[in-house]
Amino acid sequence: MSRELCTSITTPDVFSMRSLGEQTSAALRAERMTLSDLELQKLHQVNIALKHPELIEMTKEGLITLAMIKPQANESKDLSPNDQKAADLLMDEIGRDKIIFSLSLKLSPDNVMTFYQGNPHLDSILSHFEQGSATLLLLHYKQGDAVCQWRKDIGPTDPEKASVESPDSIRGKHALSISNNLVHGSDSIESVIREIGVWRGIVAELEDKAKSTKESFPSEKCVSRLLRNPREELVAMERVYVKSNRNLPYYVAVIRNPEGIQSRILNSDRLAKAEQLVKAS
């Protein structure tokens, strides 16, 4: 897998922003959301990339490492009070040219325990990851020694120590505490390979969830008939239940248009009529 091939992979829109990635991963796990065919295809491409043998070879050659921006990036110095903007600033600081691709979602407690297995601070890590989305980054260091270079860039685990020993590092400049030292960096090539495997499992789980629920949702053709603007594109659908009537859900369409990603409640009567027209056509 060449770096050119890696950069051709498109991050699914629903996992491109931290707040939306948190909502999407929770809804998929609860089986109340599905993705459009295009979004599923993008997610499948990520899945393929994470298990591609050439990615492992590049990792063994020291060209690839795994990074992660932890939840609550806004709890930091000199970044932004907004979590997404703080994460974006961190990615700018890392260097966009190094980032092969990124993926933002909320890790389940099981995901966190698998990723951080053996860590003596697991309880505090679990507590912190409950706070929001994490952003996976695969980084490419063309000069090699990717693991050591990234570890140098982020600085020591303890931000207080980092501010003294490595004041220009990410943690030295921006982190406030050990419990939220902002970023993760794999400590060895073997760890990179193992941790990529953990993320691959997370992606595969979410892909399977989206596929398994798809048939229980209105068809894309049906929903497309309700989109008013031809420049609007369906990204995902969520099924929402009203507490007073659990047997009568309504649907929310997540759409992409020139203004960005937006949500729209679908009119039930119009949706039923559109479904009839699709079946009759």
N, C-alpha and C positions, 0 to 999 in steps of 0.2 A: 504494500500500500504506500504509494508515493504521497508526499505532502500535498501535491496538487490534487490528488484524489480526495484526501482528507478534507481539504478546504472547499471542495465541491459539495460536501454534505451540508444540507440546510437544516438548521435547528428548527423543530416544529414551533409554530407561533405560540402555541399554548405553553411551551417551556422556554420561551425567550425572555420572559420577564419574571421576576421573583414572586410577586404577589399572585400573578396569574398561574404560575407554575405550582404554587402552594395550593390554590383552589382546585386546579385540574387534577393533581395527583391525589388529593383527598377524595374528590368526586369519582375518579376512576376506581379507586380502591373500594368505595362504597357502592359501586356498580350503578351510579346514577348519572353517568356521563359516557358519551362515546365521541369518537373523533371522525372528522371527514376522511374520505379516502386519501386525499392528498396529505393530510396530517399523519395518517397512519403510515403512508409510504415514507414520509420523512423520518418518522420514529423507527421504522424498520431499517432504514439506511444507517441510522445511528447504531442500532443493534448489530448490524453486519460489520460496521467499522470497528466496534469495540471487541469483536471476536476474530477480526481478520488476522491471519498469521503474520502478515507483514508489519502490522502494528506492534506485535510482540517482538519481532526481529529488530525493529527500530528502537524499541525500548531497551532491548538487550545491548544494542550498540551505543546506548547512552544518548540517543537523540530525542527521546520522548520522556516526559514525566507527567505525573498527575498532580493537579492542584485543585484546591476547593476553597471558595469564598464561603465562610460559615454564615449562619443566620445572624441577623441584626448587625450588618456592616455599618449601620449608622451610629452604633454605640462605639464611637471612635474619636480620634483627634484629627482635626483639619481635613475632614472629608465632607460629609453632608448629613443633615438630620433626616434625610430621606434614604431609606434602605436601598432602593434601586439606584439612585444617583450615587450613593456611596460605593456600591458594588461596581458601577460603571467607572468611577474614578480609580478604583483599585485595578480594574482591567486596563485602563489607560496607563497606569503606572507600571503594570507588568509588561505591557507592550503588546498592542493588538496584533503585531506581526508575528508574535510567538504563539498566539492562541489558535490552535487547529479548529476547535469548536467548543461551544459551551452549552450547558443544559442546566436549567434552574427548576428545582422541584423540592418538595418537602419530603425528607426521609422519614420513614416509619420507625418506631422504636426498634423493631427487628432489624431494619436496615442499618441503623446506627450501631447496634450491638455487634452485627456481623462485620461492619467496616472497622470498628474500633476494638475488635476482640483482643482481650489481654491487657487493655489499657487500665491502669490502676485508678484513673479518674473517671471511669465510665458513668457513674451516677450523675456527676455534674455535666458531663458531655451530653447525656440523654436529656437532662433538664434544659440545656441551652438549645439543642436541636428541636425542641418542642416549640421554640419561639418563631420559626418561620422557615423559609426556603434556604437551601444551600445551592451554590452554583458550581457544577463540575467544570473544570477546565483541563483540556489536554494541551500541554505546552511542547513546542518544538524548539530545541536549541541546536542550531545548525553546526555549532562548533563542538558539540558533544558534551559529555559530563553533565547531562541535564539534571539529574537528581541533586548533585552537589551545587550546581549553579543556582537552582531554584531555592534550595535550603539556605544558601548564602543570601539570596535576594530577600527572603522573608525574615531572617534573623532568628535568634534563640526563642525558645518556647515562652519564656517569661518576659513580658514586655519591659519590665523594669530593668532586667539584665540586658535586654536588647537595646534599650535606650542608651546604655553605657558602652557596651561592647560593639554594637552595630547600629549607631544612631541613624544611618541612612537607609536601614532596612525597612521593610513594610511594617513590621511589628514595632521597631524602634521609633518610627515616626508616628504611627497611627493607633496602635493597640493600647487598651487601657487596663486589661486584666488577663490573667492566665485563662480564666473561664471563657473569655471571648478575645482570643488573640488573633481573630479576624480570618486567618487563612490556614489551610492545611498543606503540608508538603510531604510526600512519601519519602521515607528515610533510606530506601535502597531500591535497586532495580527489582528485586524479588517482591518488595512491597508494592511497587507500581503495578506489576503484573497481577498480583492478588487483588489490589484495590480496583483496577480496571474490571476484573472479573465480578466484583461486587456490584459495581455500577451497571455492568452488562445485565446482571440478574435483575436489577431494579427496572431497567428499561424493558426487558423482556416481560416482566410481570405486568407493567402498565400497558404494554402493547397487547398482551393476551386479554387483559381486562377490557380494553377498548373494543377488541374484536368480538369477544363473547357477548357483549351487551348490544352490539350494533343492530341486530335483528329486532330487538324490542323497541327500537326508536323509529320515528317517522323516517321515510326514505329521504335521501339527499335531493332527489328530483322533486319531491313534494315540498320540501322546505325552500328550495330554490325558486319555486313559483311564488313564494311569499316575499322574497327579497325585492324591495322596491327599486334599488339602484343596480344597474347591470355591472357596476364596478365593485359591488359587494360580493364577498366570497365566504361561504360557510366554512368555519374552522372546527367547531365542535357543537354538540347539543347536550344540554343538561336537563334531567327530569327532576322537577321540584314538586313535592307533595305539600298540600295544605293540611295543617293539623286537624282542621274540622272535617276533612274528608280525604282519608288516606287512599281511597279508591279512585280518586279523580285528580291525577297529576296534571300539571301544565309544563310546557317546554320552553326553555330559554335557548336561543341560538346565539352562539359566539361567532361573530363575523369579523372579517378583515375588510376595511375600505381605505380610501386615501387618508383618512384621519387617524387610522390606527386600528386597534382591536377594541370592539365594542360588543355589548350584550343587548339582546332584544327579546322581550317576551313575545311568544308566538300566540296569535289569537286562535283559540281552540276550534271555533266554528270554521274559520277560514282554513285551518290546518286539515280538518276533516274533509272539507270540500276538495282541497288540493289533493288529498290522498285518493279520493274517489276518481278525480280526473286522471291521475297518474295510472291507477289500476285499469281505467277504461281505455287508456291510450295504447 
